[in-house]
C-alpha cells in the first residue's frame, strides 16, 4: 500500500512539474511554431558545431545523435536556454530559431 501511495505522489509531482513547464510562455511559443530543418542546421553550425561536432557526433560536448530519444522536447529547449551542464553556455534564441533548432535535433535520429 505504501508503495502505491509513493508511486501516486511521485506521478502527481511529475505531472504537475511537466504542466508548469508547459505554461512557460517561451516554451509554449517555441512548441507552437513549425520548425525548419534547414534553418535549424544553419543555427546548429553557427552555435553548436564547435563543441558537438559538425555532424552532432560529439567533440567537447556529447554526441547529439538520437538525442530526441533521450530527452523530451521541453528538456531539449531547457538545455539550450539554460546551459545546465557546463561548459555549455546559455543561449536565448528567438522562438522561431529555437523551433528550427529543435526540429533539426529531432531529425538527427532519422539518418
C-alpha positions in Angstrom: 0.0 0.0 0.0 2.8 2.4 0.9 4.5 1.7 -2.5 1.3 2.6 -4.3 0.9 5.9 -2.4 4.5 6.8 -3.0 4.1 6.0 -6.7 1.0 8.2 -6.9 2.7 11.1 -5.2 5.7 10.9 -7.4 3.4 10.6 -10.5 1.4 13.6 -9.4 4.5 15.7 -8.8 5.9 14.8 -12.2 2.7 15.7 -14.0 2.5 19.0 -12.1 6.1 19.7 -12.9 5.5 19.0 -16.6 2.4 21.2 -16.7 4.3 24.0 -15.0 7.0 23.8 -17.7 4.3 23.8 -20.4 2.9 27.1 -19.0 6.3 28.8 -19.6 5.5 31.4 -22.3 8.8 30.9 -24.2 8.4 27.1 -24.3 4.7 27.5 -25.4 5.8 29.8 -28.1 8.5 27.5 -29.4 6.3 24.4 -29.3 3.6 26.3 -31.2 5.8 27.1 -34.2 6.7 24.7 -37.0 10.5 24.3 -37.3 12.5 24.4 -40.4 15.3 21.7 -40.6 17.5 23.7 -42.9 17.5 26.8 -40.8 18.0 24.5 -37.7 21.0 23.1 -39.4 22.4 26.6 -40.0 21.8 27.6 -36.4 23.4 24.4 -35.2 26.5 25.0 -37.4 26.9 28.6 -36.1 26.2 28.0 -32.4 26.7 24.3 -31.6 29.0 22.5 -34.0 32.2 23.8 -32.4 31.5 21.6 -29.3 29.1 19.0 -30.6 30.7 18.4 -34.0 29.8 19.4 -37.5 27.5 16.3 -37.7 26.5 16.4 -34.0 28.7 13.4 -33.3 30.4 15.0 -30.3 33.8 16.7 -29.7 33.9 18.6 -26.4 30.2 18.3 -26.0 28.4 14.9 -26.2 27.1 13.4 -29.4 23.6 14.5 -30.1 22.7 11.6 -32.4 19.3 10.2 -31.3 19.1 13.0 -28.6 15.3 13.2 -29.1 15.2 9.6 -27.8 16.9 10.6 -24.6 15.3 14.0 -23.9 11.8 15.4 -24.4 11.2 18.5 -26.5 10.9 20.6 -23.3 14.1 19.1 -21.9 15.9 20.0 -25.2 14.7 23.5 -25.1 15.6 23.9 -21.4 19.1 22.5 -22.1 19.8 25.0 -24.8 18.5 28.1 -22.9 19.9 27.2 -19.5 23.3 25.7 -20.2 22.7 23.4 -17.1 25.6 21.2 -17.9 28.8 23.3 -18.0 30.7 24.1 -20.1 27.6 24.6 -22.3 26.8 28.3 -22.3 23.3 29.7 -22.1 21.6 30.6 -25.4 18.4 32.5 -25.8 17.4 32.1 -29.4 14.2 33.7 -30.5 11.2 31.3 -30.5 11.4 30.6 -34.3 15.1 29.9 -34.2 14.6 27.6 -31.2 11.8 25.8 -33.1 14.1 25.4 -36.1 17.0 24.0 -33.9 14.6 21.7 -32.1 13.3 20.1 -35.4 16.9 19.8 -36.6 17.9 18.0 -33.3 14.8 15.7 -33.6 15.8 14.8 -37.2 19.3 13.7 -36.1 17.8 10.4 -35.2 16.4 9.9 -38.7 19.7 9.4 -40.5 
